[in-house]
Amino acid sequence: MKFCDRCLYPENHALNIVFDSSGVCSGCRVHEEKYVINWSEKEKELSDLLSQYKNQPGSSYDCVIPVIGSGDDFFVVDLVKNKFGLNPLLVTYNTHFSTKVGIRNLARLISELDCDHLYSTIGPDTIKEITKITLKKFGDMYWHVLAGSQTFPVQVATKLDIPLIIWGVNGWLDQVGMFSHLDRVEMTKKVRKEHVMRGFDAEALIGESKNVTKKDLQAFTYPTDVQLEKSRVRGLYVGNYVFWDSQKQIENAIENFGYETYVQERTYN
């Protein structure tokens, strides 16, 4: 097994990774961009983009922000609402993995930052059956989490005519360097399927079990091209425009909003 000489990420990283001749991974190389980019200019670019979505007719909200209650979520919502002045609608897909601490932090996020919030919960029996299918079909028990969290915000945006979804950081950029900050990659139907969902849409699960119908998969079914064309929903990653530092963001969430931490056995944060 090959490991990055700098960050020790392994070559079998789930998001895919490559190494250069110096033994340094693509994630570390893209991370170097953070220290040469003019972030003041990038933030101004973000401000100009967001100003186009303020107070648009036809909707009570300026944007949708997917959240689970993490420290990064506090950072994004605070930035969008209090610095740039947008009125966001927060949305959450219930992963069925939340801890008591996580549930409290989500409630804290909503109350401390005073935002409206929509929550999607799929029946546990349905989730169990879908997980059995995805584990057997392509070796992934986490598929429903990725599919649900990447689908529900877009469903809400298209149904409520909210033209903008603001995501935090692009993991394929920040972790493994698949993209550059300068690429300004946005969240799209293609990005979701190819990178987030392991190449399998909800339609791929139809017929795999008599206990899972097309109706059961509705929560994981992306809006049609016709719906997307009509709504013109756009997905922006904040990490393309501001210096992304999860550790600092968590520390600020603790100090400013009473974010509650939890001791883990594995990584430091």
C-alpha positions as CSV (number, residue, x, y, z in Angstrom):
1,M,0.0,0.0,0.0
2,K,1.4,3.4,-1.0
3,F,0.9,6.4,1.3
4,C,1.4,10.1,0.7
5,D,4.7,11.3,2.1
6,R,3.1,14.4,3.4
7,C,-0.4,13.6,4.7
8,L,-0.3,9.8,4.9
9,Y,-3.5,9.3,2.8
10,P,-3.4,5.8,1.3
11,E,-3.7,5.1,-2.4
12,N,-7.0,3.3,-1.9
13,H,-8.8,6.5,-0.7
14,A,-12.5,6.2,-1.3
15,L,-12.6,9.4,-3.4
16,N,-9.6,8.3,-5.5
17,I,-6.1,9.9,-5.3
18,V,-2.9,10.1,-7.3
19,F,0.7,10.6,-6.4
20,D,3.4,12.7,-8.1
21,S,7.0,11.8,-8.6
22,S,7.9,13.2,-5.2
23,G,5.4,10.9,-3.5
24,V,3.0,13.7,-2.6
25,C,-0.7,13.2,-3.2
26,S,-3.0,15.2,-5.4
27,G,-4.9,16.5,-2.3
28,C,-1.8,18.0,-0.8
29,R,-0.9,19.6,-4.1
30,V,-4.2,21.3,-4.5
31,H,-4.1,22.3,-0.8
32,E,-1.0,24.3,-1.7
33,E,-3.2,26.6,-3.8
34,K,-4.8,27.9,-0.6
35,Y,-1.6,29.8,0.2
36,V,-1.2,31.6,-3.1
37,I,-4.8,32.4,-4.0
38,N,-6.0,36.0,-3.4
39,W,-8.9,35.2,-1.1
40,S,-10.0,38.8,-0.9
41,E,-10.7,38.8,-4.6
42,K,-12.4,35.4,-4.4
43,E,-14.6,36.6,-1.6
44,K,-15.6,39.7,-3.6
45,E,-16.4,37.3,-6.5
46,L,-18.7,35.3,-4.1
47,S,-20.3,38.5,-2.8
48,D,-21.1,39.6,-6.4
49,L,-22.6,36.2,-7.2
50,L,-24.8,36.0,-4.1
51,S,-26.1,39.5,-4.6
52,Q,-27.8,38.4,-7.8
53,Y,-30.0,36.0,-5.7
54,K,-31.2,38.4,-3.0
55,N,-34.9,39.1,-2.9
56,Q,-35.8,37.5,-6.2
57,P,-39.5,37.4,-7.0
58,G,-41.4,34.2,-6.6
59,S,-39.7,32.8,-3.5
60,S,-39.6,33.6,0.2
61,Y,-36.0,32.4,0.4
62,D,-32.8,33.4,-1.4
63,C,-31.1,30.1,-1.2
64,V,-31.1,26.5,0.2
65,I,-28.3,25.4,2.6
66,P,-27.9,21.6,3.3
67,V,-26.9,21.1,6.9
68,I,-26.5,18.3,9.5
69,G,-25.3,20.5,12.4
70,S,-21.6,20.2,11.9
71,G,-19.1,23.0,12.8
72,D,-18.7,23.7,9.1
73,D,-22.5,24.2,8.8
74,F,-22.4,27.0,11.5
75,F,-19.6,28.6,9.4
76,V,-21.5,28.5,6.1
77,V,-24.9,29.6,7.5
78,D,-23.3,32.4,9.5
79,L,-21.4,33.6,6.4
80,V,-24.3,33.5,4.1
81,K,-26.9,35.0,6.4
82,N,-25.0,37.4,8.6
83,K,-22.1,38.5,6.3
84,F,-23.8,38.4,2.9
85,G,-27.3,39.1,4.0
86,L,-29.2,36.3,2.3
87,N,-32.3,34.6,3.7
88,P,-31.6,30.8,3.6
89,L,-33.8,27.8,4.0
90,L,-31.9,25.1,5.9
91,V,-32.6,21.5,4.8
92,T,-31.5,18.2,6.3
93,Y,-31.6,14.6,5.2
94,N,-31.9,12.2,8.2
95,T,-29.0,9.8,7.8
96,H,-30.2,7.6,10.7
97,F,-26.6,7.8,12.1
98,S,-27.0,11.0,14.2
99,T,-25.7,11.0,17.7
100,K,-27.5,12.8,20.6
101,V,-24.8,15.4,20.4
102,G,-25.3,15.8,16.6
103,I,-29.1,16.2,17.1
104,R,-28.5,18.9,19.7
105,N,-26.0,20.7,17.5
106,L,-28.5,20.8,14.6
107,A,-31.1,22.2,16.9
108,R,-28.6,24.7,18.2
109,L,-27.7,25.8,14.6
110,I,-31.3,26.4,13.8
111,S,-32.1,28.4,16.9
112,E,-28.8,30.3,17.3
113,L,-28.8,31.5,13.7
114,D,-32.6,31.8,13.6
115,C,-33.4,30.0,10.3
116,D,-36.3,28.1,8.8
117,H,-35.6,24.4,8.4
118,L,-37.0,21.4,6.6
119,Y,-36.2,17.8,7.7
120,S,-36.5,14.6,5.6
121,T,-36.8,11.2,7.3
122,I,-37.2,8.0,5.4
123,G,-38.8,5.0,7.2
124,P,-36.1,2.8,8.8
125,D,-37.3,-0.4,7.2
126,T,-37.0,1.2,3.8
127,I,-33.5,2.4,4.6
128,K,-32.5,-1.1,5.8
129,E,-33.7,-2.7,2.6
130,I,-32.0,-0.1,0.4
131,T,-28.8,-0.6,2.3
132,K,-28.9,-4.4,1.7
133,I,-29.3,-3.8,-2.0
134,T,-26.5,-1.3,-2.3
135,L,-24.1,-3.4,-0.2
136,K,-24.8,-6.4,-2.4
137,K,-25.0,-4.6,-5.7
138,F,-21.9,-2.4,-5.4
139,G,-20.4,-2.8,-2.0
140,D,-21.6,0.4,-0.4
141,M,-23.7,0.6,2.8
142,Y,-23.4,4.4,2.8
143,W,-25.1,5.1,-0.6
144,H,-28.4,6.2,0.9
145,V,-26.7,8.8,3.0
146,L,-24.9,10.3,0.0
147,A,-27.9,10.0,-2.3
148,G,-30.4,11.5,0.2
149,S,-28.2,14.3,1.3
150,Q,-27.4,15.3,-2.3
151,T,-31.0,14.9,-3.6
152,F,-33.3,16.4,-0.9
153,P,-31.8,19.9,-1.2
154,V,-32.3,19.9,-4.9
155,Q,-35.9,18.6,-4.6
156,V,-36.7,21.4,-2.2
157,A,-35.1,24.1,-4.4
158,T,-37.0,23.0,-7.5
159,K,-40.4,22.6,-5.7
160,L,-40.1,26.0,-3.9
161,D,-38.5,27.9,-6.8
162,I,-35.3,28.7,-4.9
163,P,-32.7,29.2,-7.6
164,L,-29.5,28.7,-5.5
165,I,-28.1,25.9,-3.3
166,I,-25.0,26.7,-1.2
167,W,-22.8,23.8,-0.3
168,G,-19.8,23.9,2.0
169,V,-16.7,22.4,0.6
170,N,-16.2,20.2,-2.4
171,G,-14.7,17.0,-0.8
172,W,-13.2,15.9,-4.1
173,L,-11.2,19.1,-4.2
174,D,-10.4,19.6,-0.6
175,Q,-9.5,16.0,0.3
176,V,-8.0,14.5,-2.9
177,G,-7.4,17.3,-5.3
178,M,-9.6,16.0,-8.1
179,F,-10.3,19.7,-9.0
180,S,-8.6,23.0,-8.5
181,H,-10.1,26.0,-6.6
182,L,-9.6,27.9,-9.9
183,D,-12.0,25.4,-11.7
184,R,-14.9,26.8,-9.7
185,V,-16.6,23.4,-10.0
186,E,-20.3,23.6,-9.1
187,M,-22.7,20.9,-7.9
188,T,-24.6,19.4,-10.8
189,K,-26.5,16.3,-11.7
190,K,-23.5,14.9,-13.4
191,V,-21.1,15.6,-10.5
192,R,-23.6,14.0,-8.1
193,K,-23.9,10.8,-10.0
194,E,-20.3,10.3,-11.1
195,H,-18.6,11.3,-7.8
196,V,-21.0,11.3,-4.9
197,M,-23.2,8.3,-5.8
198,R,-20.5,5.9,-7.1
199,G,-22.1,6.1,-10.6
200,F,-25.4,4.6,-9.5
201,D,-28.7,6.6,-9.6
202,A,-31.8,5.6,-7.7
203,E,-33.2,4.1,-10.9
204,A,-30.4,1.4,-10.7
205,L,-32.1,-0.1,-7.6
206,I,-35.5,-0.6,-9.2
207,G,-36.3,-4.3,-9.4
208,E,-33.6,-5.4,-7.0
209,S,-36.0,-6.1,-4.2
210,K,-39.8,-6.7,-4.1
211,N,-39.7,-4.6,-0.9
212,V,-38.4,-1.5,-2.6
213,T,-40.6,0.2,-5.2
214,K,-40.1,3.2,-7.4
215,K,-42.2,5.1,-4.8
216,D,-39.8,4.1,-2.0
217,L,-36.9,5.5,-4.0
218,Q,-38.5,8.9,-4.6
219,A,-36.4,10.5,-1.8
220,F,-33.3,9.6,-3.8
221,T,-34.6,10.4,-7.3
222,Y,-33.1,13.6,-8.7
223,P,-35.4,16.1,-10.4
224,T,-35.9,15.6,-14.1
225,D,-34.0,17.6,-16.7
226,V,-37.2,19.4,-17.5
227,Q,-37.6,20.4,-13.8
228,L,-34.0,21.5,-13.6
229,E,-34.3,23.5,-16.9
230,K,-37.4,25.3,-15.5
231,S,-36.0,26.0,-12.1
232,R,-32.4,26.9,-13.2
233,V,-31.2,25.7,-9.8
234,R,-27.5,26.4,-9.3
235,G,-25.2,24.8,-6.7
236,L,-22.2,26.7,-5.4
237,Y,-19.4,25.5,-3.1
238,V,-18.3,28.1,-0.6
239,G,-14.9,26.4,-0.4
240,N,-14.1,27.7,-3.9
241,Y,-14.4,31.3,-2.6
242,V,-13.2,31.4,1.0
243,F,-10.2,29.8,2.7
244,W,-11.6,26.6,4.1
245,D,-10.3,25.6,7.5
246,S,-12.5,23.1,9.3
247,Q,-10.5,23.1,12.6
248,K,-10.8,26.9,12.8
249,Q,-14.4,26.8,11.8
250,I,-15.2,24.3,14.6
251,E,-13.3,26.4,17.2
252,N,-15.3,29.5,16.1
253,A,-18.6,27.5,16.3
254,I,-17.7,26.5,19.9
255,E,-16.8,30.1,20.9
256,N,-19.7,31.9,19.1
257,F,-22.6,29.5,19.2
258,G,-21.9,27.0,22.0
259,Y,-21.2,24.1,19.5
260,E,-21.0,20.9,21.4
261,T,-18.0,18.6,20.7
262,Y,-17.8,14.8,21.1
263,V,-14.7,12.7,21.9
264,Q,-13.9,10.2,19.1
265,E,-11.5,7.3,19.2
266,R,-10.0,7.9,15.8
267,T,-9.2,11.4,14.4
268,Y,-8.4,14.4,16.5
269,N,-11.5,16.4,15.8
